[in-house]
Amino acid sequence: MTTAGSVALITGGTGGFGRALAAQLRERDVTVVLADLDSEPNRAAASGLGAHFVALDVTDRAANAAVVAEVEGQYGRLDAAFLNAGIAGKSRDALDVDEFLRVVEVDLFGVVYGTEAVLPALKRAGGGSIVVTASLAGLAPVATDPGYSVAKGGAVAFVRSLAPRLVGDGITMSAICPGFADTAIIDPLREEFAAVDFPVLSADEVASAMVAAWAGAEPGAAYVVQPGIGAVPYKFKGVPAARTAAGETAAVPEALIPPSLR
Ligand SMILES: NC(=O)c1ccc[n+]([C@@H]2O[C@H](COP(=O)([O-])OP(=O)(O)OC[C@H]3O[C@@H](n4cnc5c(N)ncnc54)[C@H](O)[C@@H]3O)[C@@H](O)[C@H]2O)c1
């Protein structure tokens, strides 16, 4: 596929992954809109990358729609949405419910609201791509940050559930699940990583996986990105199917299958 001339929106766009991705997209002549919390440094970061900045708190459902309207108003179309904004929990308590809810609000509901907002625009553009930044934490438990694991696991489940229904509209939805990467989000852990020489990804490696997902993801795939292995699709095991009284695999009731997939 050719990305030149396309318009891409990146939420959490002025963070580590967002900036690395914006730089790679600008090299491909993509028009880039960085959506992030409003601040002078964030506006300056976007301008330094030759990208447009829009202020967005992804937990504000209506604001997500307003941003997409602004992008379409300014550039006439939207071809790709990288739903990438995220925070990690900082408390090391086994369960801090206020923090749990805040992380889920940003990392999971931010993705749901973003998807709701971009879908009509992608359809109007004749199809496109949604790449969600989940995490390895969505595929494995995280004892120190259960809210993060729930939010990222929810994001993976959301992508896998929705993606098949979007194929008919020419929209490919996929998830990226990076391991630890060199951005501000790992600042609280940096010394511990350094002490045991733990390998972390560069933001550029993750951005390359995001670009690849835009260009050719399998709908519903979750790509694990880890140091030394690159981006590989995670193989889900599936769940044991129900058996009939005769011991045969039970057919799924049609009502559970969307008409477009029957
Ligand atoms: N760096 C890692 O180790 C790692 C690994 C796996 C997944 N991730 C995920 O990658 C994504 C990007 O993180 P990063 O590593 O670039 O970290 P980062 O902290 O550099 O960037 C996160 C960005 O999200 C923005 N953001 C936070 N809350 C927001 C909100 N409510 N609305 C809009 N923007 C908001 C921040 O302002 C920041 O620019 C996140 O979803 C994160 O969970 C990171």
PDBQT file of the ligand as one rigid body, heavy atoms in Angstrom, charges set to zero:
ROOT
HETATM    1  N1  LIG A 301       7.185   2.349  26.799  1.00  0.00    +0.000 N 
HETATM    2  C1  LIG A 301       6.795   1.137  27.126  1.00  0.00    +0.000 C 
HETATM    3  O1  LIG A 301       7.530   0.373  27.765  1.00  0.00    +0.000 OA
HETATM    4  C2  LIG A 301       5.459   0.632  26.653  1.00  0.00    +0.000 A 
HETATM    5  C3  LIG A 301       5.299  -0.757  26.488  1.00  0.00    +0.000 A 
HETATM    6  C4  LIG A 301       4.056  -1.238  26.060  1.00  0.00    +0.000 A 
HETATM    7  C5  LIG A 301       3.028  -0.356  25.774  1.00  0.00    +0.000 A 
HETATM    8  N2  LIG A 301       3.227   0.989  25.955  1.00  0.00    +0.000 N 
HETATM    9  C6  LIG A 301       2.107   1.860  25.619  1.00  0.00    +0.000 C 
HETATM   10  O2  LIG A 301       2.505   2.706  24.575  1.00  0.00    +0.000 OA
HETATM   11  C7  LIG A 301       1.685   3.875  24.557  1.00  0.00    +0.000 C 
HETATM   12  C8  LIG A 301       2.541   5.100  24.392  1.00  0.00    +0.000 C 
HETATM   13  O3  LIG A 301       3.343   5.235  25.556  1.00  0.00    +0.000 OA
HETATM   14  P1  LIG A 301       4.858   5.741  25.528  1.00  0.00    +0.000 P 
HETATM   15  O4  LIG A 301       5.695   4.555  25.847  1.00  0.00    +0.000 OA
HETATM   16  O5  LIG A 301       5.103   6.515  24.296  1.00  0.00    +0.000 OA
HETATM   17  O6  LIG A 301       4.880   6.640  26.847  1.00  0.00    +0.000 OA
HETATM   18  P2  LIG A 301       4.826   8.225  26.982  1.00  0.00    +0.000 P 
HETATM   19  O7  LIG A 301       4.515   8.455  28.410  1.00  0.00    +0.000 OA
HETATM   20  O8  LIG A 301       6.056   8.807  26.403  1.00  0.00    +0.000 OA
HETATM   21  O9  LIG A 301       3.586   8.645  26.050  1.00  0.00    +0.000 OA
HETATM   22  C9  LIG A 301       2.243   8.519  26.469  1.00  0.00    +0.000 C 
HETATM   23  C10 LIG A 301       1.506   9.722  25.902  1.00  0.00    +0.000 C 
HETATM   24  O10 LIG A 301       0.106   9.587  26.214  1.00  0.00    +0.000 OA
HETATM   25  C11 LIG A 301      -0.346  10.879  26.607  1.00  0.00    +0.000 C 
HETATM   26  N3  LIG A 301      -1.547  10.773  27.435  1.00  0.00    +0.000 N 
HETATM   27  C12 LIG A 301      -1.647  10.322  28.713  1.00  0.00    +0.000 A 
HETATM   28  N4  LIG A 301      -2.914  10.442  29.146  1.00  0.00    +0.000 NA
HETATM   29  C13 LIG A 301      -3.618  10.995  28.125  1.00  0.00    +0.000 A 
HETATM   30  C14 LIG A 301      -4.972  11.377  27.969  1.00  0.00    +0.000 A 
HETATM   31  N5  LIG A 301      -5.874  11.208  28.962  1.00  0.00    +0.000 N 
HETATM   32  N6  LIG A 301      -5.349  11.903  26.788  1.00  0.00    +0.000 NA
HETATM   33  C15 LIG A 301      -4.466  12.079  25.792  1.00  0.00    +0.000 A 
HETATM   34  N7  LIG A 301      -3.165  11.750  25.874  1.00  0.00    +0.000 NA
HETATM   35  C16 LIG A 301      -2.756  11.212  27.049  1.00  0.00    +0.000 A 
HETATM   36  C17 LIG A 301       0.826  11.479  27.377  1.00  0.00    +0.000 C 
HETATM   37  O11 LIG A 301       0.690  12.903  27.472  1.00  0.00    +0.000 OA
HETATM   38  C18 LIG A 301       1.998  11.037  26.534  1.00  0.00    +0.000 C 
HETATM   39  O12 LIG A 301       2.309  11.957  25.520  1.00  0.00    +0.000 OA
HETATM   40  C19 LIG A 301       0.879   3.818  25.854  1.00  0.00    +0.000 C 
HETATM   41  O13 LIG A 301      -0.414   3.350  25.563  1.00  0.00    +0.000 OA
HETATM   42  C20 LIG A 301       1.638   2.818  26.699  1.00  0.00    +0.000 C 
HETATM   43  O14 LIG A 301       0.827   2.196  27.648  1.00  0.00    +0.000 OA
HETATM   44  C21 LIG A 301       4.424   1.490  26.376  1.00  0.00    +0.000 A 
ENDROOT
TORSDOF 0
